[in-house]
Amino acid sequence: MTISPSHLDLGLEERLAVRTLDLVNIASVSGDEAAILGSIGGALPEGFDLADRHDAVLFAIQSMRRVDTPFVVLAGHVDTVPANGNLPGSREGGSVVGRGSADMKGALAVMLEVATWAAAHPDATDLDVGLLFFGREELPITQSALLPFFDRDLATRSIDLAIVMEPTANAIEVGCLGNLNARIIMRGTAAHTARPWLGRNAIHTAIGALAPIADLPPRDVEIDGLVFREVVSVTSIEGGIAVNVVPDRVEATVNFRYAPTRSPAGAEERLRELIPSGDAELIVIGNASPGPVAVRNPLVERLRAAGDLDVGPKQAWTSVAEFATVGVDAINFGPGDPQYAHRDDERIDTAALVRSFEVLRGFLEAREAQKEG
């Protein structure tokens, strides 16, 4: 399956819808992104050059970069979670339906449309544009494709703003939560259930050790007038070997979504405070740092004004945090509706695709609009 290079004979909405469906129909479960990256590379318009195409990354920049020109990069992940009866995709009324349509192949279609416009109107904006397509975003941070890319391409430090096109329903969502996953092991002593006093029940220990998490309300953290909610959840628990054996081991996993005001080390310390039992061992299995709030970057205000956009906090983890590791301001803005991400009825409205493109075009043209005014 390939995607058509331009669809220039179609109107904007139909063009975006057709391209989104083309992208949906290229299976790209995390770790298997070569086909979709190859198709996207073939669909790039003239006027964009490949600066990096290695290890699940495709980075394209305008052929004629200008001196002292702000550099804006549109970034989108090409991978999806596994399909579940929703591949291939389809058109239903005013929507494209199928795995990845909302998260985030509709956004990839918008990125290609913006590139086509920018290539055709190089003098219409005072910004240089880059496109960053990458895989393995749906996997743990330890398998990131972006972090090695940042290490090998030092030019990325010159990015003035990265617009990560995660599903936000065409609002700006700034920052992102950190994402800490840990395994908690509670040990006891096995015994016959007829004589439980001869043992120590690890499940009973677990009930007490995990109670502080179960009873913990969300914690609101305000940053620049935006409220992030810290939450801790027990996501799995397993223990016991038979109905007549006092269990000597219970293992639970815990997920902590923490605000940008905490460091990864501070988040681990907080989680250990919540599990004080001497019978519990906490093992961190993954800790992705949060993303800082970048509302004070003037390019963020320029984007907001271009579409009179709402601005809110990102109540999730996104690649905004990875850009922060190299000192690049990044925000989330994309056409997908977050409520449909990863669902079996995943979909995106074609009107949302048009809205996203028009906002980005207005953002790029803002200088021209100011001159006319």
C-alpha positions as a Markdown table, in Angstrom:
| # | Residue | x | y | z |
|---|---|---|---|---|
| 1 | Met | 0.0 | 0.0 | 0.0 |
| 2 | Thr | 1.3 | 3.5 | -0.9 |
| 3 | Ile | -0.1 | 7.0 | -0.5 |
| 4 | Ser | -0.8 | 9.2 | -3.4 |
| 5 | Pro | 1.8 | 12.0 | -3.8 |
| 6 | Ser | -0.6 | 14.9 | -4.0 |
| 7 | His | -4.3 | 14.4 | -4.8 |
| 8 | Leu | -4.1 | 17.9 | -6.3 |
| 9 | Asp | -7.2 | 17.2 | -8.4 |
| 10 | Leu | -9.3 | 17.0 | -5.2 |
| 11 | Gly | -10.7 | 19.7 | -2.9 |
| 12 | Leu | -8.9 | 20.3 | 0.4 |
| 13 | Glu | -11.2 | 18.2 | 2.6 |
| 14 | Glu | -11.4 | 15.3 | 0.2 |
| 15 | Arg | -7.7 | 15.4 | -0.3 |
| 16 | Leu | -7.0 | 15.2 | 3.4 |
| 17 | Ala | -9.6 | 12.4 | 3.9 |
| 18 | Val | -8.2 | 10.3 | 1.1 |
| 19 | Arg | -4.6 | 10.7 | 2.3 |
| 20 | Thr | -5.6 | 9.9 | 5.9 |
| 21 | Leu | -7.3 | 6.7 | 4.7 |
| 22 | Asp | -4.2 | 5.8 | 2.6 |
| 23 | Leu | -2.1 | 6.2 | 5.7 |
| 24 | Val | -4.5 | 4.2 | 7.9 |
| 25 | Asn | -4.3 | 1.3 | 5.5 |
| 26 | Ile | -0.6 | 1.0 | 5.8 |
| 27 | Ala | -0.2 | -1.2 | 8.9 |
| 28 | Ser | 2.4 | 0.3 | 11.2 |
| 29 | Val | 2.3 | -1.3 | 14.6 |
| 30 | Ser | 5.1 | -0.1 | 16.9 |
| 31 | Gly | 8.4 | -1.5 | 15.7 |
| 32 | Asp | 7.2 | -2.1 | 12.2 |
| 33 | Glu | 7.2 | 1.3 | 10.6 |
| 34 | Ala | 9.4 | 0.9 | 7.6 |
| 35 | Ala | 6.6 | 0.7 | 5.1 |
| 36 | Ile | 4.8 | 3.8 | 6.2 |
| 37 | Leu | 8.0 | 5.8 | 6.5 |
| 38 | Gly | 8.9 | 4.8 | 3.0 |
| 39 | Ser | 5.5 | 5.9 | 1.7 |
| 40 | Ile | 5.7 | 9.2 | 3.5 |
| 41 | Gly | 9.1 | 9.8 | 2.1 |
| 42 | Gly | 7.8 | 9.2 | -1.4 |
| 43 | Ala | 5.0 | 11.7 | -0.8 |
| 44 | Leu | 7.1 | 14.6 | 0.3 |
| 45 | Pro | 6.8 | 17.5 | -2.1 |
| 46 | Glu | 9.7 | 19.0 | -4.1 |
| 47 | Gly | 11.3 | 21.7 | -1.9 |
| 48 | Phe | 11.9 | 19.4 | 1.1 |
| 49 | Asp | 15.1 | 17.5 | 1.6 |
| 50 | Leu | 15.6 | 14.4 | 3.8 |
| 51 | Ala | 18.0 | 15.4 | 6.5 |
| 52 | Asp | 17.7 | 12.1 | 8.4 |
| 53 | Arg | 16.2 | 8.7 | 7.5 |
| 54 | His | 17.5 | 6.2 | 10.0 |
| 55 | Asp | 16.1 | 3.9 | 12.7 |
| 56 | Ala | 12.3 | 4.7 | 12.4 |
| 57 | Val | 12.9 | 8.4 | 11.8 |
| 58 | Leu | 12.3 | 10.6 | 8.8 |
| 59 | Phe | 13.3 | 14.2 | 9.1 |
| 60 | Ala | 12.7 | 16.6 | 6.2 |
| 61 | Ile | 13.6 | 20.2 | 6.0 |
| 62 | Gln | 13.0 | 22.9 | 3.4 |
| 63 | Ser | 15.7 | 22.9 | 0.7 |
| 64 | Met | 16.3 | 26.7 | 1.0 |
| 65 | Arg | 16.8 | 27.4 | 4.7 |
| 66 | Arg | 17.2 | 31.1 | 5.5 |
| 67 | Val | 19.6 | 32.7 | 7.9 |
| 68 | Asp | 18.2 | 33.9 | 11.3 |
| 69 | Thr | 14.8 | 32.6 | 10.4 |
| 70 | Pro | 12.7 | 30.9 | 13.2 |
| 71 | Phe | 12.6 | 27.2 | 12.6 |
| 72 | Val | 9.3 | 25.4 | 13.4 |
| 73 | Val | 9.0 | 21.6 | 13.2 |
| 74 | Leu | 5.8 | 19.6 | 12.9 |
| 75 | Ala | 6.3 | 16.3 | 14.6 |
| 76 | Gly | 4.1 | 13.1 | 14.4 |
| 77 | His | 4.5 | 9.5 | 15.3 |
| 78 | Val | 3.7 | 7.0 | 12.6 |
| 79 | Asp | 3.2 | 3.9 | 14.8 |
| 80 | Thr | -0.1 | 2.6 | 16.2 |
| 81 | Val | -1.2 | 0.1 | 18.8 |
| 82 | Pro | -2.2 | -3.3 | 17.3 |
| 83 | Ala | -5.3 | -3.4 | 15.2 |
| 84 | Asn | -8.4 | -5.0 | 16.6 |
| 85 | Gly | -10.9 | -5.5 | 13.8 |
| 86 | Asn | -10.4 | -1.9 | 12.6 |
| 87 | Leu | -7.9 | -2.4 | 9.7 |
| 88 | Pro | -8.3 | -1.7 | 6.8 |
| 89 | Gly | -10.0 | 1.7 | 7.4 |
| 90 | Ser | -13.1 | 3.1 | 5.8 |
| 91 | Arg | -15.1 | 6.3 | 5.2 |
| 92 | Glu | -18.3 | 6.7 | 7.2 |
| 93 | Gly | -20.1 | 10.0 | 6.6 |
| 94 | Gly | -17.8 | 12.8 | 7.4 |
| 95 | Ser | -15.2 | 10.6 | 9.2 |
| 96 | Val | -12.3 | 8.4 | 8.4 |
| 97 | Val | -12.5 | 5.2 | 10.6 |
| 98 | Gly | -9.7 | 2.8 | 11.4 |
| 99 | Arg | -6.7 | 2.1 | 13.5 |
| 100 | Gly | -4.5 | 5.2 | 13.9 |
| 101 | Ser | -7.0 | 7.6 | 12.3 |
| 102 | Ala | -7.1 | 9.8 | 15.4 |
| 103 | Asp | -3.8 | 8.8 | 16.9 |
| 104 | Met | -2.4 | 10.1 | 14.6 |
| 105 | Lys | -2.5 | 9.4 | 10.9 |
| 106 | Gly | -4.9 | 12.2 | 10.3 |
| 107 | Ala | -2.3 | 14.5 | 11.7 |
| 108 | Leu | 0.3 | 13.0 | 9.4 |
| 109 | Ala | -1.9 | 13.8 | 6.4 |
| 110 | Val | -2.1 | 17.4 | 7.7 |
| 111 | Met | 1.6 | 17.6 | 8.0 |
| 112 | Leu | 2.1 | 16.5 | 4.3 |
| 113 | Glu | -0.6 | 19.1 | 3.2 |
| 114 | Val | 1.2 | 21.8 | 5.1 |
| 115 | Ala | 4.5 | 20.8 | 3.4 |
| 116 | Thr | 2.9 | 20.9 | 0.0 |
| 117 | Trp | 1.5 | 24.4 | 0.8 |
| 118 | Ala | 4.9 | 25.6 | 2.2 |
| 119 | Ala | 6.8 | 24.3 | -0.9 |
| 120 | Ala | 4.4 | 26.1 | -3.2 |
| 121 | His | 4.4 | 29.4 | -1.2 |
| 122 | Pro | 8.0 | 29.8 | 0.1 |
| 123 | Asp | 7.7 | 33.6 | 0.4 |
| 124 | Ala | 4.4 | 33.5 | 2.3 |
| 125 | Thr | 5.9 | 33.0 | 5.7 |
| 126 | Asp | 8.8 | 34.3 | 7.8 |
| 127 | Leu | 9.2 | 30.8 | 9.3 |
| 128 | Asp | 11.2 | 27.8 | 8.1 |
| 129 | Val | 9.4 | 24.5 | 8.3 |
| 130 | Gly | 10.6 | 21.0 | 9.1 |
| 131 | Leu | 8.7 | 17.7 | 9.3 |
| 132 | Leu | 9.6 | 15.0 | 11.7 |
| 133 | Phe | 8.0 | 11.6 | 11.4 |
| 134 | Phe | 9.0 | 8.9 | 13.9 |
| 135 | Gly | 8.1 | 5.5 | 15.2 |
| 136 | Arg | 8.0 | 3.5 | 18.5 |
| 137 | Glu | 6.1 | 6.3 | 20.3 |
| 138 | Glu | 3.6 | 3.8 | 21.7 |
| 139 | Leu | 6.4 | 1.8 | 23.3 |
| 140 | Pro | 8.2 | 2.5 | 26.6 |
| 141 | Ile | 10.6 | 5.4 | 26.6 |
| 142 | Thr | 13.5 | 3.0 | 26.7 |
| 143 | Gln | 12.7 | 2.1 | 23.1 |
| 144 | Ser | 12.4 | 5.7 | 21.9 |
| 145 | Ala | 13.4 | 6.5 | 18.3 |
| 146 | Leu | 13.5 | 10.2 | 19.1 |
| 147 | Leu | 16.2 | 10.3 | 21.7 |
| 148 | Pro | 18.9 | 8.6 | 19.5 |
| 149 | Phe | 17.9 | 10.9 | 16.7 |
| 150 | Phe | 18.5 | 13.9 | 18.9 |
| 151 | Asp | 21.9 | 12.5 | 19.8 |
| 152 | Arg | 23.0 | 12.1 | 16.1 |
| 153 | Asp | 21.4 | 15.3 | 14.7 |
| 154 | Leu | 22.7 | 18.2 | 16.7 |
| 155 | Ala | 20.9 | 20.6 | 14.4 |
| 156 | Thr | 17.7 | 19.8 | 16.2 |
| 157 | Arg | 18.9 | 22.1 | 19.0 |
| 158 | Ser | 18.1 | 25.0 | 16.6 |
| 159 | Ile | 14.4 | 24.3 | 16.6 |
| 160 | Asp | 12.5 | 27.3 | 17.9 |
| 161 | Leu | 9.2 | 25.4 | 18.4 |
| 162 | Ala | 8.1 | 21.8 | 17.9 |
| 163 | Ile | 4.4 | 21.3 | 17.3 |
| 164 | Val | 3.7 | 17.7 | 18.3 |
| 165 | Met | 0.6 | 16.8 | 16.5 |
| 166 | Glu | -0.9 | 14.5 | 19.2 |
| 167 | Pro | -4.7 | 14.3 | 19.4 |
| 168 | Thr | -6.0 | 17.5 | 21.0 |
| 169 | Ala | -9.2 | 18.2 | 19.1 |
| 170 | Asn | -7.5 | 21.2 | 17.6 |
| 171 | Ala | -6.7 | 22.9 | 20.9 |
| 172 | Ile | -3.2 | 23.7 | 22.2 |
| 173 | Glu | -2.2 | 21.5 | 25.1 |
| 174 | Val | 1.1 | 22.4 | 26.8 |
| 175 | Gly | 3.5 | 20.4 | 28.8 |
| 176 | Cys | 2.8 | 16.8 | 29.7 |
| 177 | Leu | 2.7 | 14.5 | 32.7 |
| 178 | Gly | 5.6 | 12.3 | 33.7 |
| 179 | Asn | 4.9 | 8.6 | 33.4 |
| 180 | Leu | 6.3 | 6.3 | 36.1 |
| 181 | Asn | 5.7 | 2.5 | 36.1 |
| 182 | Ala | 6.8 | 0.4 | 39.0 |
| 183 | Arg | 6.5 | -3.2 | 40.2 |
| 184 | Ile | 5.8 | -3.7 | 43.9 |
| 185 | Ile | 6.6 | -7.1 | 45.4 |
| 186 | Met | 5.2 | -8.1 | 48.8 |
| 187 | Arg | 6.6 | -11.2 | 50.5 |
| 188 | Gly | 5.3 | -13.4 | 53.2 |
| 189 | Thr | 5.7 | -17.0 | 54.4 |
| 190 | Ala | 3.7 | -19.9 | 52.9 |
| 191 | Ala | 1.6 | -22.1 | 55.2 |
| 192 | His | -1.5 | -24.4 | 55.1 |
| 193 | Thr | -4.7 | -22.4 | 55.3 |
| 194 | Ala | -5.8 | -24.6 | 58.1 |
| 195 | Arg | -2.9 | -23.2 | 60.2 |
| 196 | Pro | -2.4 | -19.7 | 58.7 |
| 197 | Trp | -0.7 | -18.5 | 61.9 |
| 198 | Leu | 2.3 | -20.5 | 60.9 |
| 199 | Gly | 2.8 | -18.3 | 57.9 |
| 200 | Arg | 2.5 | -14.7 | 56.8 |
| 201 | Asn | -0.1 | -13.9 | 54.2 |
| 202 | Ala | 1.4 | -11.7 | 51.4 |
| 203 | Ile | -2.1 | -10.8 | 50.1 |
| 204 | His | -3.0 | -9.4 | 53.5 |
| 205 | Thr | 0.2 | -7.4 | 53.5 |
| 206 | Ala | -0.6 | -6.1 | 50.0 |
| 207 | Ile | -4.0 | -4.9 | 51.1 |
| 208 | Gly | -2.3 | -2.7 | 53.7 |
| 209 | Ala | 0.6 | -1.7 | 51.5 |
| 210 | Leu | -1.6 | -0.6 | 48.6 |
| 211 | Ala | -4.3 | 1.1 | 50.6 |
| 212 | Pro | -2.6 | 4.5 | 50.6 |
| 213 | Ile | -2.7 | 4.5 | 46.8 |
| 214 | Ala | -6.3 | 3.3 | 46.7 |
| 215 | Asp | -7.3 | 6.1 | 49.1 |
| 216 | Leu | -5.2 | 8.8 | 47.4 |
| 217 | Pro | -7.3 | 11.6 | 45.7 |
| 218 | Pro | -6.0 | 13.3 | 42.5 |
| 219 | Arg | -3.6 | 16.1 | 43.3 |
| 220 | Asp | -4.1 | 19.3 | 41.3 |
| 221 | Val | -0.9 | 21.2 | 40.4 |
| 222 | Glu | -1.3 | 24.7 | 38.8 |
| 223 | Ile | 1.4 | 26.0 | 36.4 |
| 224 | Asp | 0.9 | 29.3 | 34.6 |
| 225 | Gly | -2.8 | 29.1 | 35.3 |
| 226 | Leu | -3.1 | 25.6 | 34.0 |
| 227 | Val | -4.1 | 22.7 | 36.2 |
| 228 | Phe | -2.4 | 19.3 | 35.9 |
| 229 | Arg | -3.8 | 16.3 | 37.9 |
| 230 | Glu | -1.4 | 13.9 | 39.5 |
| 231 | Val | -2.9 | 10.4 | 39.8 |
| 232 | Val | -1.6 | 7.0 | 41.0 |
| 233 | Ser | -3.2 | 3.8 | 40.0 |
| 234 | Val | -2.7 | 0.1 | 40.8 |
| 235 | Thr | -3.0 | -1.5 | 37.3 |
| 236 | Ser | -2.4 | -5.2 | 38.0 |
| 237 | Ile | -2.0 | -7.6 | 40.9 |
| 238 | Glu | -1.1 | -11.3 | 41.0 |
| 239 | Gly | -0.5 | -13.7 | 43.9 |
| 240 | Gly | -1.3 | -17.1 | 45.3 |
| 241 | Ile | -0.8 | -20.6 | 44.0 |
| 242 | Ala | -3.7 | -22.7 | 45.4 |
| 243 | Val | -6.9 | -22.3 | 47.4 |
| 244 | Asn | -5.4 | -24.0 | 50.5 |
| 245 | Val | -2.0 | -22.3 | 50.6 |
| 246 | Val | -1.3 | -19.0 | 52.4 |
| 247 | Pro | 0.5 | -17.0 | 49.7 |
| 248 | Asp | 4.1 | -16.0 | 50.2 |
| 249 | Arg | 4.3 | -13.5 | 47.3 |
| 250 | Val | 2.2 | -10.9 | 45.7 |
| 251 | Glu | 3.2 | -8.7 | 42.8 |
| 252 | Ala | 1.4 | -5.5 | 41.7 |
| 253 | Thr | 2.2 | -2.8 | 39.1 |
| 254 | Val | 1.6 | 0.8 | 39.8 |
| 255 | Asn | 1.4 | 3.8 | 37.4 |
| 256 | Phe | 2.1 | 7.3 | 38.6 |
| 257 | Arg | 1.3 | 10.2 | 36.3 |
| 258 | Tyr | 3.0 | 13.2 | 37.8 |
| 259 | Ala | 3.1 | 16.9 | 37.1 |
| 260 | Pro | 5.9 | 18.9 | 35.4 |
| 261 | Thr | 6.9 | 20.3 | 38.7 |
| 262 | Arg | 8.4 | 17.0 | 39.8 |
| 263 | Ser | 11.6 | 15.5 | 38.5 |
| 264 | Pro | 11.7 | 11.7 | 37.7 |
| 265 | Ala | 13.8 | 11.2 | 40.9 |
| 266 | Gly | 11.3 | 13.2 | 42.9 |
| 267 | Ala | 8.4 | 11.1 | 41.5 |
| 268 | Glu | 10.2 | 7.9 | 42.5 |
| 269 | Glu | 10.7 | 9.3 | 46.0 |
| 270 | Arg | 7.0 | 10.2 | 46.3 |
| 271 | Leu | 5.9 | 6.7 | 45.2 |
| 272 | Arg | 8.2 | 5.1 | 47.8 |
| 273 | Glu | 6.6 | 7.4 | 50.5 |
| 274 | Leu | 3.2 | 6.0 | 49.5 |
| 275 | Ile | 4.4 | 2.3 | 50.0 |
| 276 | Pro | 6.1 | 2.5 | 53.4 |
| 277 | Ser | 5.7 | -1.2 | 54.3 |
| 278 | Gly | 8.9 | -3.0 | 55.2 |
| 279 | Asp | 7.5 | -6.0 | 53.5 |
| 280 | Ala | 7.2 | -4.3 | 50.1 |
| 281 | Glu | 9.9 | -3.9 | 47.5 |
| 282 | Leu | 9.5 | -1.3 | 44.8 |
| 283 | Ile | 11.2 | -1.8 | 41.5 |
| 284 | Val | 11.0 | 1.0 | 38.8 |
| 285 | Ile | 10.4 | -0.5 | 35.4 |
| 286 | Gly | 10.0 | 2.8 | 33.5 |
| 287 | Asn | 10.1 | 6.5 | 34.2 |
| 288 | Ala | 9.5 | 9.0 | 31.4 |
| 289 | Ser | 10.0 | 12.6 | 32.5 |
| 290 | Pro | 7.3 | 15.2 | 32.2 |
| 291 | Gly | 7.3 | 18.0 | 29.6 |
| 292 | Pro | 7.7 | 21.6 | 30.7 |
| 293 | Val | 5.0 | 24.2 | 30.0 |
| 294 | Ala | 6.0 | 26.4 | 27.1 |
| 295 | Val | 3.2 | 29.0 | 26.9 |
| 296 | Arg | 5.7 | 31.9 | 27.1 |
| 297 | Asn | 7.3 | 31.1 | 23.8 |
| 298 | Pro | 6.0 | 33.8 | 21.4 |
| 299 | Leu | 5.5 | 31.3 | 18.7 |
| 300 | Val | 2.9 | 29.5 | 20.9 |
| 301 | Glu | 1.0 | 32.8 | 21.2 |
| 302 | Arg | 1.2 | 33.2 | 17.4 |
| 303 | Leu | -0.3 | 29.7 | 16.9 |
| 304 | Arg | -3.0 | 30.4 | 19.5 |
| 305 | Ala | -3.9 | 33.7 | 17.8 |
| 306 | Ala | -4.0 | 32.1 | 14.3 |
| 307 | Gly | -7.0 | 29.9 | 15.3 |
| 308 | Asp | -8.3 | 31.6 | 18.4 |
| 309 | Leu | -7.4 | 28.3 | 20.1 |
| 310 | Asp | -8.1 | 27.1 | 23.6 |
| 311 | Val | -5.0 | 26.4 | 25.7 |
| 312 | Gly | -4.9 | 23.7 | 28.3 |
| 313 | Pro | -2.6 | 21.2 | 30.1 |
| 314 | Lys | -1.7 | 17.8 | 28.5 |
| 315 | Gln | -3.1 | 15.3 | 30.9 |
| 316 | Ala | -1.0 | 12.5 | 29.5 |
| 317 | Trp | 2.6 | 11.8 | 28.5 |
| 318 | Thr | 3.8 | 12.9 | 25.0 |
| 319 | Ser | 7.0 | 13.4 | 23.0 |
| 320 | Val | 7.0 | 17.0 | 24.2 |
| 321 | Ala | 9.0 | 15.6 | 27.1 |
| 322 | Glu | 11.6 | 14.2 | 24.7 |
| 323 | Phe | 12.1 | 17.6 | 23.0 |
| 324 | Ala | 12.7 | 19.1 | 26.4 |
| 325 | Thr | 15.7 | 16.8 | 26.9 |
| 326 | Val | 17.6 | 18.9 | 24.2 |
| 327 | Gly | 16.2 | 22.2 | 25.3 |
| 328 | Val | 13.5 | 22.6 | 22.6 |
| 329 | Asp | 10.2 | 24.1 | 23.4 |
| 330 | Ala | 7.3 | 21.9 | 22.3 |
| 331 | Ile | 3.5 | 21.9 | 22.5 |
| 332 | Asn | 0.7 | 19.5 | 21.5 |
| 333 | Phe | -1.7 | 20.5 | 18.7 |
| 334 | Gly | -3.5 | 18.1 | 16.4 |
| 335 | Pro | -6.8 | 17.3 | 14.7 |
| 336 | Gly | -7.5 | 14.0 | 16.4 |
| 337 | Asp | -10.1 | 13.7 | 19.2 |
| 338 | Pro | -8.3 | 12.1 | 22.2 |
| 339 | Gln | -11.5 | 10.2 | 23.2 |
| 340 | Tyr | -11.1 | 8.0 | 20.1 |
| 341 | Ala | -7.4 | 7.2 | 20.5 |
| 342 | His | -6.8 | 3.4 | 20.8 |
| 343 | Arg | -10.5 | 2.6 | 20.6 |
| 344 | Asp | -11.9 | -0.1 | 18.3 |
| 345 | Asp | -14.1 | 2.6 | 16.7 |
| 346 | Glu | -11.2 | 5.0 | 16.3 |
| 347 | Arg | -12.1 | 7.8 | 13.9 |
| 348 | Ile | -11.4 | 11.4 | 12.8 |
| 349 | Asp | -13.7 | 13.9 | 11.4 |
| 350 | Thr | -12.6 | 15.3 | 8.0 |
| 351 | Ala | -13.7 | 18.8 | 9.1 |
| 352 | Ala | -11.2 | 18.5 | 11.9 |
| 353 | Leu | -8.5 | 17.8 | 9.4 |
| 354 | Val | -9.4 | 20.9 | 7.5 |
| 355 | Arg | -9.5 | 23.0 | 10.6 |
| 356 | Ser | -6.0 | 21.8 | 11.7 |
| 357 | Phe | -4.5 | 22.6 | 8.3 |
| 358 | Glu | -6.1 | 26.1 | 8.1 |
| 359 | Val | -4.8 | 27.0 | 11.6 |
| 360 | Leu | -1.3 | 25.9 | 10.7 |
| 361 | Arg | -1.5 | 27.8 | 7.4 |
| 362 | Gly | -2.7 | 30.9 | 9.3 |
| 363 | Phe | 0.2 | 30.4 | 11.8 |
| 364 | Leu | 2.7 | 30.4 | 9.0 |
| 365 | Glu | 1.1 | 33.3 | 7.2 |
| 366 | Ala | 0.8 | 35.5 | 10.3 |
| 367 | Arg | 3.5 | 37.9 | 9.2 |
| 368 | Glu | 1.6 | 38.6 | 6.0 |
| 369 | Ala | -1.6 | 39.1 | 7.9 |
| 370 | Gln | 0.2 | 41.6 | 10.1 |
| 371 | Lys | 1.5 | 43.5 | 7.2 |
| 372 | Glu | -1.9 | 43.8 | 5.6 |
| 373 | Gly | -3.3 | 45.0 | 8.8 |
